[in-house]
Amino acid sequence: MPIIMKPLVVLFIVFIVALLVTKLAGAVDVRLAGCIGLAAMLLFTALGHFMFTKGMMMMLPSFFPFKKELVLGTGVIEILAAIGLIIPSCKVFTGWFLIAFFILLLPANIYAAWMQVDYQKATYNGKGLHYLWFRIPMQLLLIIWAYYCAIS
């Protein structure tokens, strides 16, 4: 069974709806719709930081201090980035910030896959390393998406 990630579903559904709304408003704005879709996805993933804090703490190696604060802080960062994507004067900065953010998150995702973390259940019975065959291309998609919609 293929891995379907809910954040991508949110991203694409909101993107398509935003495209339709911009078309109804007079002109299709792919970049604006892309920023709205990415913002919605970030708000959705930020929710996970607050709902599944314990499991997300397990995604960090033991040598990391302040795990709870890091998990909650990255949730807040995702909320602020979602807002930044919608404010025209903040959009470019936010796009560059998100590219760096997505790159910095990759090691935690690799570690979590290696340790088979199921962050929603806070167990070590997750999908494992084959999850990375989907996760790494997804990170690349998000980086390209952020660049195209917020920066270019």
Secondary structure, 3 states (H helix, E strand, C coil): CCCCCHHHHHHHHHHHHHHHHHHHCCCCCHHHHHHHHHHHHHHHHHHHHHHCHHHHHCCCCCCCCCHHHHHHHHHHHHHHHHHHHHCHHHHHHHHHHHHHHHHHHHHHHHHHHHCCCECCCCECCCCCHHHHHHHHHHHHHHHHHHHHHHHC
